[in-house]
């Protein structure tokens, strides 16, 4: 650091000390400058030139960006999780004595950005605050500064608060300074957020309005911490913030981070993109507000049956009334983002063009409400009841603003003629004055005979009469007063011209100032409508989401589901909505899903790549779609209202926290079995595959038994442990189903059809062949598989020792390795509980039986009618009975 600090550097260091966590953009003339470590780091992050101020020991690292282009650089830093403090000159340098006074006018953070490329029009930008209380409770508050939403809830554990926070996809979380480091790490590991600290929980001034309806002290403190941080960082009016609304997380379906990821609700697993997600499929909204609300609904499906039925009912009406739906959609297209326009009004960065967008939006409101009213649906009428259409505001904007105003609010061209009489007088003076100037030019040309004479203007000399040097001698003596001599012309003035000049310039100056004041006055009036605009925005965005559901449902042939009060799942011809959309039309194979009191758990077996995971996911997605009020992809569907959905699908490790794939699998399974209720849906795919065969199978069976006996949740459990299918005879609510496949001439065809019963093969080697593993490797795998299968058929395990109860009953634990052959001895397929069946299976087949089997193997069952198949089976039976 410099030994001899200049007054300016001392000022910089003093301000920087108050904002150590942020890059300090220090205004010097037309640039924002950064010094010391800020400069070194910013130069690297922004890829700009690092320079220096001073020389030798006084040399200070320095870099800067032009003030008029700073937004792009600030956006880059914010997207990387940094904070930026904007330090402006707060006095006129010409009048300053010594160093110009400067102060931070705004702290920009990832959660408090109001505009720029970091703000996506169909996504919220939530800032959260967390508070921990005695007894392990956590308070969580959320605010979107761009829309003014403020919410608060309370959870009973760190696990619950993390997964509730994840539903907001926040970029920044405000915590108390004493928040434990270990908790920060756990939260950051899942959410990848910027942490900010706020110690104040004192409610002052405007905050009283925002928390007046929050009765619980814990909830109030959580919200106030968030509000204190907002007021401290933004340093300006936040009138658009809505009173905090408390909600119970238990009023919505719980979907933890893992389930949302596995189901790809809002983004895909691999690419983290919207395309290919459920949100992508359902988003036919035409307003930014509707797009954000749709995402909120998908994050929090409903539990209230009446609300679900209300949404479904309105979607049905929209589907039946095509012309009204199209009329509604066309009117919605002309509605701009009322929520964020309100935020800009409050924040003070709205311009005249923004207000014109607001006016045009309000012009469409009567037509929207009239169209919806004609649909005669009680739910829609309830939404519109008591909502102010802001007609007076629309009239104010129509009367006060030009239809095409300029962008700048200080350069005029915004206020309509007739709105203010004084402004009209100024404009008349400017217009008539300039007309007089034009007339003067024509008059002087005629009287002097100099056709090149012109009347011009510049900011230094004002208006002047210009005559070329060649024609200057032709002017009558004393006609004009000489003002300026140029190389090829002379400039003159007259007393009358100076008088008109004073009138015009005064009118222009006063007009610009008055127009700016009038615009601020209009903007202040608009502020009074913010709360009404926000309520109106909610209703319009709700209509937008529901028309989107209707369009998607009609385009994709979805059906209205029935809500089951008995917990029954009965889906006929169900499809995975996203997979069906992205594959070729007509290629998707629909499947039925049936779960009820007698069969609440399906054990799914079948080949790799046959569609087991897709089958499981489509049930979850149908449930989510129904509980947000959308039709579902099926020809008929009856579904219960699930309180939670847990999924364990796909393999993934977590190397950052030292967790293997199997550990992640066990952790996610633990969350499911510890949190699920008998009203939940559990989807478990290939549990136990990450460890040894016996370990994995034992765990898989134990998990199934625990869910079946202790929880009672509706469950889909897929596995390649075919031995588990024996549990169907022991667990009364378990049913075996499998995804069928056909094998012809060594080629396997996946039929993607789920049918009753269990599969006996997984076709793993065939899948490896499809993946184009080396042919030599594939052939070797086939040889090893055949040896293993032969070993299983020959080796008999000792009897009567329980290993994975219900599957094996043997005297002692089986040896994991066959010493003679050096191969892993798996399960002996000749072991049966019924000894008579085993004896019959082991005896030598007769020639007649062999002939029947050979004939059965040669049949092409996929290309015969059901009646022909029955005839063939009957003939084979007759041959065996002879």
N, C-alpha and C positions, 0 to 999 in steps of 0.2 A: 504494500500500500504506500501511497505517496507520503513522504515526510512533511511536505508543505502542502496542506490541503487548501484548495481555493474555497471561497465562500459558497460557490455553487456545489462543489463536491461535499462540503459539510452539510448543506441542505439535503442533498441526495441521500447521504448516509443516515441522516436523522429520520427521513421518511421511510427509507428501506428498513430500518430497525423495527418499524411498526408493521411491516408486511414481509417478514422474512420468508414466509412460505410461498410467496408469489414472485413472478417476474415483474419488476417495476419498470413500466414504460414511462420514461421521464421526458416531458415535453420541453424541447429546446428549439424554438423557432418553428420551422416546417417539418421537424423530425421528432420521433420518439427515440430517445437514446437509452441504451442499457450499459451499465458499467460493471467492472470487477467480475465476480463469478457469474453474475447474470449474463454478462456479455459473452463470456467463454461458452457457457452452456447454450444460450440462445443461438449463437453463431453456428453451432453444431446442429442443433435441432431444426433450425430454419434454413440452413445451408446458405448463410449470408456471410459477407466478408467481416472478419475480425480485425479491427484497427486498434489504435492506441491514442490516448490523450496525454500530452506531455512527453518528456524525454528522460532517459537515465533512470534515476531512482524514483522520479516523479511519474514514470510511465504507468498509465492505467489502461487495462483492456477496455475496449469500447466497440459497440456496434449499434446500428440504428436502422429504422425503417421510416419511410415518408408517412406523415400523419394521414394523408388522404388515402393511403393504401394499406393502412394498418390492420383492417378487419381480416384480410386473408391470413396475415401472419398470426394474429391472435387466435383465429380459428384453428390453425395448425397446432398451436400449443395446447389449446383446450381439448382438441381431439386426442392428444397424447396424455391427457389427465392432469395437465398443469393448471395453475391459476395465474391471472394477469391483473396487476393493479395499474390503473390508468391515472397518471399524475399530470394534471393540467396547470397551466399558468392561470392564476385567479386574479391578476391585476394587469393593467395596461403597461407594457414595458416602457412606453414613453413617459409615464407618470411615476414609475417605480423609483424609489431611492435605494440604491444598492441592489441586492439580488431580488429578482422578480419573485413575488410570493407564489408558491405552488402548493397544491394539496391533492391527495387521491380523491377523485370524484366517483370512482366505481371500481369494485373488485369483481372481475369476471371469473367464474369457476365453472366446471363441467355441469353442475346442476342448476346454475343460475343464468345460463345463456338465454338471451331473448330473441336473437336473430342470427342469421348466417347459415352456412352449409351444415353445421352440426345439428340444426333443427330440421327434422323431416316432417313434412306437412301431415302425414298420416300416423305420426308417432308422438306420444307424449315425451316430455323431458322432465322426469321426476327428480326432485331433491328429497331425500329422506332424513329423518332424525330418529335416533334410538335412545331410549333411556331405560336403565335397569333398576328394578325396585326389589325390595325385600321379598323373600319367598320365591325368587326365581322368575318373577313376572317381568315382561318387557313391554314398554310402550313404543309404538311405531307411528310416526306422522309422515305424511307425504304431501308435497305441494308441487304443482307444475306452474312455474312462474309465467309461462307463455299463455296459459288458459285461465289461471286464477283458482284452479281446484285445490282444496285443502281437505285432507282426510286423516283420520286417526283411528287406531285400533289397539288392542292389547292382546298379548299371547302369554302362554304359560311356560314357555321354554325357549332356549336359544335356538333349538332346531326349528321350532314353529316360526319364530320371528325371521330367521334367515330365509325360509321358504316363502313366507308371506312377502318379505322384502323383494325376493326374486321376481314376484309377479309384476313389480313395477319396472323391472329392468333399469335400475337407477345407475347414474354415473358418479354420484357423490352422496355420501352419508355423513350427517352431522352427529357427532357424539360428544359426551362430556369429557373433559380432559383426563379424568381418572378412569376412563373406560379401559378394562384390562387388555394388555397387549395380546394375550392368547386368544381372546375373543375377536379382536381385530383381525388376527390371522385367519381364524376359521371363517369369518364373514368374507374377507377379501379373497380367500381361496375359491369360494363359490361364485361371488358376485363381481370380482375384479373392479373395484370402485376406488375413487379418491376419498380419503377421510378428511374431514374438517372438524375442528373443535369449537364448541360454544359452551361457555360456563353459565351464562345468564339465563335464568328462568323467571325473571321478573316481568310481569305483564304491565305494560305502560301504554298510555295514549291509545292509538288506533287498534292495538291488539285486543282491547276489551271487546270491541265489536266482533272480532273474529273468533273469540273463544267463549262468548256469552252463553251459548247453548251446550257447552261441555261441562257436565256437572262433576264428574270424577276428577279428583285432584291430580292423579297420576296422568290421566289423558291430557289434562290441561297443561301440566308441566312439559309434557312431550311436545305439544304443539307450540308452546311459547318458546321453547328452545329453538325450534325451527324458525319461528318468526323473528326472533332476535338476530339470528344469523342472516336472514334475508335483509332486514333493515340495515344491519351493519355493513353488509357487502354492497347493496344496491344504492344506498344513500339518496333515495328519491321516493316519490309517492308510489304506493302499491294499492291504490284504491280498488283495483280489480280483483284483489284476493277475496274469495268467497268465505263466508263463515265456515269454520271447520265442521265437518260432518263426521260423526262417529259411526262406525259400522262394526258388526261382529263378523270376524273371519269365518266363524262356523255357519253363517248364513249362506255361504257359497260352497260349492264343491271344492274340496282340497285336492290340489294337484301339486306335488312337490317338484323340485327342479328336475329330478331324474325322469319323472313321468312326462313332463312337458317336453323334455328333450327327446325321449324315446318315441313319443307320439308325433313329434314334429308339428306342434300346434302353430307356432308362429315363425319358426325358421327350421331349415333342414339341419340334420346332424352334422353332415360332413362340411358343407360349404357355408353354413350359418347365413343362408339367404332366405328371403321370403318365398321366392319361387320354389314350388314343390311342397309347401307347407299347407296346412288346413286354412290358415289365414289367406294365403294366395288364392285358394280355390273359392272361398266364400266372399272375397272382396270385390263386389260389383258396386261399391258405394261411389257416389259421384261428388261428394263433398269431403274436404279434409277432416271436418268434424266427425262425419260418419265413419271414416276410416279409422280414426282413433278410438271411437266408441266400440266398433267391431272388435278391435284388438283387446279392449278392456273386457268385453263380454266373453271372449274366448279364454282369457286368463282367469275369469271367475264365473263359471257356469252356475246357474240358479239351483236352489234347492226347493224353493216355494212353488208348489204345483200350480197354484192359481196364476202366478206370474208367467210360468212356462206356457200354460194354456192360453193366456192372453196373447202372448207373442205368436204362438202357433196359429191362433184363430185369425189374427190380423194378416199373417202371411197367407193363410188360405183365402181370405177375401181378396187380397192383392193378386193372387194367382187366378182367381175366378174372374176378376175385373181387369182384363188386359189393357183396355184403352185408358182407364183411370190410372193404372199403374204407369203407363208410358207418359201420361200427362204429368203425373207427380214427378217422375224422373227428369223430364225436360225442365220443369220449373226448378228442381233442385240443382240442376247444372249451373244455374245463374246465381247460386248462393255462394258467397265467399266465406272465409273462415271467421265467423262472428266471434268466436272465443278469443282467437289471437288478435283480431282487430281491437277487441275490448282491452286486451292486455297492452297493446301499443298505445291506445288512448291514455290509459292510466299511467303508463311509463313515460309518456311525453315524447315519444319518437314516431308518432303517427303524422303522416303528411296528408295533403288535400286529396291525392289520388286514393289513399287508403279510405278516406271518408266517402269518396265517390263509390268505392267498392261496397262500403257499408250501405249506402243509399240504394244501390242497385239490388243488393240482397234483400233489403226491406221491401222493395217494390214487388218481389216475388212472393212474399209471405201470404198476402190475401189469397192468391191463386192456389198456393200449397194447401192452406187450411180449407179452402172451399172444396178442392178435390178430395181431400181426406174426409171431409164432412159428408160428401155424397156417398161414401162407402158405407155409411151407417153402421159403424162398428163401435161398440161401447168403450172398448179399451182406448181406441184412438181419440174418441170424444173426451175421455177422462184426461188424456195427455194434454189436449188443447185447452181444457177448461181453466180459466183464470190466467192464461198466459197473455201478456201484453204484446200486441203485434207491433208496437213502437211506431204507430202511424204518425204521431206528432214529430218524432225524430226524423222520420223519412221526409216529412214536409219541410222541416227546418233545413235539412241538407239540400233539398231541392231548391229552396228559396235562396240559400246563402252561397252555394258553391257552383262554379262553372262546371260544365260536363267534362271538359278535358283540361284540368289545371296542370300547372307545371309541377315538377318534383320538389323543387326548393320552396320552402315556406317563407323565405325572406326576399324573394325576387318578384313578388306580385303574381298577377295572372291567376288568382284563385277565386276571388269573391265576385259573385254575379252582379251585373248592373241592376240597380233598383233596390238592392238590399240595404244600402246605407247612403243617405242623401249627401253627406259630406264627401264620401268617396266618389260619388257621381259628379260632384262639382269639380273635384280635382281632375277626374278623367276628362270632363268636358273642357277644362282649361288646357289640358295637355293636347287633346284632340284638336281644339280650335286653334291653339297656339301653333301647332305643327302645320295645320292647314294654312294659317297666316304666313308661316315661313315658306311654304311651297308657293303660295301666291306671290310673295315678295320676290322670289327668284324669277318668276315669269315676268313680273312687272319691271324689274331692273334690267332684264335682258332686252325687253322691248324698248325701254327708254334710253338705254346706253348703246343699243345696237350690237352688243357683245353676246353672241350666242353661246359662248363657252363659259360665261359667268355662272357661278354656282354658289349656293348657300350651304356651308358645311358646319360640322360640329366636332369638337374634341374636348376631353375632360379638362385640359389645361386652359384653353382660351374661350371655351364655350362656343356660341354661334358666331360665324364670320361670313363675309362675302369674299370670295376668291376670284381673282382675275389674273390671267396669264400675263407674264412680263411684256409680251409683245403688244397686248391690248391695254396695258395700264396707262399708256400715254394718251389714249383716246378718252379717258374719263374726264368729265368736267372738273375744274379746280374746286376743291372744297366740298365735292359731293359726298365723299366718305372720309372717315377718320382712319389713317393708316394704323394697323395693329401688328403686322408681322411681315417680314420680307423673306421669301424663299428663293432658291436658286433659279426657279423658272416661273414664279408667281408672286403676287402681292395679296395680302389678306387685309380686309377692312372691316370696320364696324360702323353702326349708326346708333344714335341715342334710342331710336325707336326699336331697333333690333335688340339692344341690351335690355330694354324694358320687357319685351316679350320673352327674352331668354330667362330673365329673373322669374317671370310668371310661370313659365314651363318647368324650369328646374325645381322651383319651390313646390309646384304641384306634384312632380314626380317623386320628390323626396317625401313629402307629406303623404302622398298616396301609398307609397311602399310601406311606410311606417304604420299608417292606419290600417292597411290591408292585413298586415301581420297581426296587429292587435285584434282585428275582427276575427281572424282565423283562430287565434288563441281563445277568444270568447266563445266561438262555436265549439271548439274542442272541449272547453270547460262544460258547456251545456251537454255535450255527448257523454261526459263522465257521469252525469246524473242518471243515465240510462244503462249503465254497465250491468247492474244486477238483473234488469229486465232482459237485456240482450243475452246474458248467460243462460237464463231460464229458457228463452226462446231457442237458443242454440241447442240445448239438450233435447227439446221436442223435435226440432228439425233433424238432428243427427239420428234420433231414434227412428223416425220415418225412413231415413236414408238406409239404415242398416236393415230394416225389415223389408224394404223393397229389394234390397240386394239379396236377401234370403229367398224372396219369391222368384227373382230372376234365375238365381243359381238352381233352385229346386226345379223350376220348370225346364231349364236347359238340360239338366242332367237326370231328369225323370226320378226325382226323389219323391218320397211319400210321407204323408203326415203320420207320425207315430202316435200310438195310444199309450197313455201313462198307466202302468200297472200298480195297483195298490197291494198286490200279493208278492211283489218281488220277482215276478216272472219276466224272463227274457225270451222272446219268441220272434225271431227275425227270419223272414222268408226271402230268399234271394238277396241276401245282404252283400254289399260291395265295399271295398275300401275306396272312398270317394276320390282321393288324390291319385292313387295308383291307376284307377280306372280312367282318370282324365289324361294321364301322361302316356299310357300305352295305346296301341293302335285300337281304333274303335271296333268293338265286337269281340276283342280277344279276352276280355276279363271274364273269369268264370265265377258266377255268384254262388254263395253258400248260405245254408240255413244255420242258425244258432238257436239252440233251445236249452234254457236253464230254468229250473223251477225248484219247488220244495223237494222233489224226489231226485233230481239230478242237478245239484248246484255246483258241481265241479266236473270239468271235462279234462280228461287226460288225452293229449293229442300226440300221436306218433305219425311217422311217415318220413319220406325221403328228404334229404337236404334240398333246398331250393324249390320245394314243392308248394310253399306258400303258407306254412304254419304261422310264421310271424305276422304275415299280412292278415291272416284270418283272425288272429288275436287282436291286432291293432284296429281292425275294422269295427269290432264290438265297442272298443273304447271310444273311437271317433263318432260312432253313431250315438253313443250316450252323451258325449260332449255336445254334439250338434243339437240333440233334442233339448238338452238343458240350457242352451242359449236361445232356444226358440226357433230353430231351423228344422226343416224337413230332413229326412235321413235317406241314405242310398239303399233302398230295399223295395220290394214289391209290397211287403206288409211288415209292420214292426210293432211290437209291444215291448216297452222297456220300463223298468223301475227308475226312480230317482236315486242315483248313487250319491252317497255323501263324500266318497273319496275314490280315486282311481290310483292304483299302484302298478307300476310296470317295471319289469326287469327283463329287457329285451336287448340283445346284442352284446358284444364283448367290448370292454373298454378298460384300460388301466388308468392309473392316476400317479404317474411317476413323480410328479412334483411333490406329492405328500408321501411318497414311498409306499403306495398301495398297488398291489398287483391286480391283474384282471379278476382273479378269484376273490381277493379281498373286497374289491369294489362290488362284486356280485353279492357277497355275503352281507356287506353293509346295506345295500339297497334292499335285499331280502329282509334284513333285520327291521328296517323302517316299515316295510309292508306288514310283517307279522306282529309288530309291536303297536302299530297305529290303526290298523284296519278294524272295522266293525262288521256286524252281519249285514249292514247296509252298503258295504263297499264292494268294489270290483278289483280283483287282483289278477294280473297277467304275469306269469313267470315262464321264461323261455330257457330251456336247457340248464336248469339249476344243477350244479355239481360237476359240470364238465371240466372245470379248471383244476381238479385234483384227481387222485387215483380213482380207478373204477369203483372200488368198494366204498371208499370214502364218499365219493360223489353220489353213488346210489343210495347209501344210507342216509345222507343228508336230504336228498330229494324226497325219499319216502317219509322221513320224519317231518319235513316241512309240509308235505301234503296232508299227513295225518293231523298235524297241529292245526292247519287251516280248517280242515274238515271237522275236527272234533271240538276245537276251542274257539274258533272265530265264526265260522259259518258264512264267510263271505263268498259271493259268487266268484268262481275261479276258473281260469283257463291255464292249464299247465302243459307245456309241450316238452317232450323228452326224446332222446335216442336210447334211453335205457328201456328196452322193450320188456324187460322182466317186470317193470313196475305195473304193467297192465294187469298182472295177477291181483292187484289191489282192488279191482272192480268187485271181486267177490267178498271183500272184507269191509270196504267203506261203502255204506249203503247209498250215499249220494254221489258217488263217483261213477262216471260213465266214460268208457273208452270210445274215442273216435280217431280216425286217421285220414291223412291226405293220400289219396290213391295215386298209383302209378302203374304204367303198363310196360312190359318188357317184351320186345320182339326182335329176334335175330341179334341179340346182344345190345340192342338200342333201347334206351329207357325213355319213355314219354311221360312227363309229369302232367297229370290230368287236373291238378289244382282243385279237385273236388273232395270235400270233407264228407266222409261216410261213417256209419257206425262200425265199431269193432276196432281192432288194433292192427298195426302194421308189423311185419316181421323183418323188414330190411330198411336200411337208411340210404343205400346207393351212394355212399360217400366217395368211393373210388370213381364212380361215373361222373360225379360233380368235379372231381379233380381232373378228370379227362377233359371235361368241358372247359376248364380253366387252362387247358393246354400245358399241363405239366409234361415233362419229358416222357416219351413213350416207354423207354426202358424202366423208368421209375414206376409208371402205371402197371406194367406187366409184373414187376417184382411185387408190388402191393397186392395184386391179385393172387400171386402164389402164396404170400404170407397169410392173406385172408383165408385161403382154402386150408392151409395148415392149421390155422387157429380153429376154424370150424370143425375140422377133422379131429383135432385134439379135444375139443369140447364134447364131441360125440362119443369119444372113446374113454375119456377119463371120468371116473365116477367119484364124486366127493364123498368124504365120510358123512355119515348120517346123523341127524337129530341134534345139530347145534344151530341155534338161530343166528343167521347172518342176514340182515335186512329182513326182519320178520315179515312173513307173508310171501316172501319170494323164495328163500332157501330155508330148508330145515335140515341141518347137518349136525353131526356129533362134535366136530372140532373145526376150527377155522381153516379154510382151504389154503393150501400153499400157493403163494402168489406166482411161483415159477415152477414149471414142470422141468425137473432136473435132467430127465432123459433127453428132452428135445430142446431145452433152453427157451421155451416159449411160455408166455403168460397163459395160465390155465384159467379161462373165464367160467361161464356157467354151463353146467352139463344139461343139455337140452333133453336128456332122457329122464330127468328127475321130475316126478309128478307126485302130488299128494295121494292121488288115487292109484294104488299099486296095480289094480286090475287094468287100468288104462295103460300103465307103463308096460305091463306084460304083453298086452295086445299090440302096443306100438313096436315092441322089440322082436316079436316073432317074425319068421320068414314069410314074405308075401307070396301068395299063390300066383300061378300064371294068369288066372282070370283077373285077379286084382291088378297085376302089372299091366295087362292089356287095357283095362279101364283107365288106369292112371295115364298111360301113354296117349290114349284117345282124348282124355280130358286136357292134357297138356297141349295137344295139337289144335284145340278149339280156339277160334278167333271170336271171343265173347264181345269185343268192342264193335263188331260188325254184324250182329244178329239182333233180331227183335226180342223183346222180353218173352213173347210166346214161344219163339224158336228155342230160346235158352231153356225154358221150362220143359219143352219136349225132349231136348237133348239130355237134360238131367234125368228125366223119367226113364229114357232108354238105357242110360248107364246104370240106374238102379235095378232095372229088370235084368241086366246082364249079371250083376253081382248076386242077385237072388236065385239065379238058376242053379 
